Amino acid sequence: MAADTQTTTRPPSTGGLGGWLPDRVDTRIRVFAWLSFVAEVLIIATGGAVRLTGSGLGCPTWPTCTPESLVNTPEMGIHGIIEFGNRTLTGLVGILALIVLVLVWRLRRERRDLFRLALVVLIGVAAQALVGGVTVLTGLNPFIVGFHYVASLTLVCVCAAFLVRMNSAPGARVRAVPRWYALLTHITTPVLALTIAFGVLTTGAGPHSGDADAGRNGFNAEVLEHVHAWPGYALFALTLVLTIAAWAQRLPVRTWVTALLGVEIVQILIGLYQARNGLPELAVGTHMVLAALTAAAMTVVVLKLKTTASTADA
């Protein structure tokens, strides 16, 4: 009798510690990826609250809140509550980042993009905690505070990239828009980065230092307000062109580039309002959060310039 040459495909093993982990992008990954993104945005909001309420040294030491206590004490008042609350949220952000990394562990070979993005977020959160400690120990040095914000904003962008990629099929990617459109988008991206950089410097020169005794960066805040606005208006003009072109040519990025334009319009209006009304705390805090969301939207637009090759051929 001839040997049976039929090949039997063995089902993937579900035993061991990793048997319960997803073998594809499922609801668990989607839910915790979104929670991680929201938490990254929230920590920018609470970090802004710490700064804008003068609570930056509400916990004067690090990693403990005081030399004798891990948590804030009643004697520290509202400033201690606000600062320790922000530190507590950092722990939650780290836990969510770890959960996402664990959930994509089983996919680390076929979805290396998701695994690497999740790993970057987890490492970034740990590094951010250390930078936060340095910020406190240096008495809220404005340059370190600014770097702390930019790093948080970067993590928001990485989380946004994860959200985009988890909804995309794996495999080689090809351009889904005309070459000139992709080039103009990539020109717009550094203009956004420049706008944010000058915004950070402007805040570092302004009155919201995080503590009455904290120093400022030494620049003229009024001059920086105008310098910050120049790339901001250039960003708006470039995004307007991208939006009109995307809808005229029915490009796949049209929805997200429109969302980007909408956030920028709100940002401009809030920027004008706060500059003409003495930098009210709520407006400044909203401006900080929207800057992170603007960067996240720009990240999505850039990633949407390409699509999976198999999808494009379909």
Phi, psi and omega in degrees: 000137179289147179293144179286114184263005181292132180266129179257126179278123180275136178292152179300141181293137177246010180273176178081181183294331183268006183297333182272356181284150181297142174256009175202169177288106184244189184299322180300314180296316182297315182296312183287332175294319177292320177298321179296317178298312181299319180296322178296323177290318181298325182289335171291319179296315181289326175297321176295321178298320177302314184289316187284342177261005180070029184257015185301329177247029176300324167252104190285351180234173180208139008278349176277166181281321173227166178302335183254349187223137176288326183250170178291153181249160180303328181294340183278347174067202186295328180295321177294321179297315183295313182293316180291327176298321178294320178296321179296320178296328176301320177297319179296318178300318179295319179297316180295319178297320178294319179299316179298317180297317179296320182294330180263005182302317182291342181261008191298339179269309183280339176234064180298330179300313181292319181297317181293320178296317178297321179293320178299318181297314182297314178297320180296321179295318178297318179295322178298322178299320178292319178296321176300321177296317178298322179301315179292315184293338178264011177068036179064049174306126188297331180286322177289322176299317179296318177297322179301318179292314181298321179295319178296318178297322178297320178294326174299318179294320179295318177297321177296321178298321177299317181298321179292312186291329181291341177262008180249147177288146177290163177121179181299147183242144180233157181293135182251005181227164176300154182301319182295326180291317178299318180297316180296322177297317180290337172286324181293326184301309178294335175295319175298315180300319179294320178299315180294319181300314178291330175295320177296317179295322179297316178297322179292342178263348185274191187281345186267083185268346182098342178195147183299331183264000181284144181279170176246173186278355173092354179277161178280114186295322182293320178295317181295329177301318180288318180297322178296326183288328185301304177294336178296316178289325176297321177299316180298316181296316179296318180293325177297317177298315180299321181292312180299316181294321181296319180284326180294325182255008177055046181283152183292348181268001191299323181293315184286325178290331174291319176298319178299315179298319179298316179296321180296320178298315178299319179300316180298316181296317179292321178299317178294319180298312184291326179292329184265358182233028173075027176055061177298142189302315183297319180294319179296316179297318178297320179299320179295315181293317181294331176297320178294319179292327175297314178297322178295317178296321177297321177300316180297316180301314181298316181291331180283355177292340179239159176222163178296138185303319181297324178291320182293327182280343184292000000 
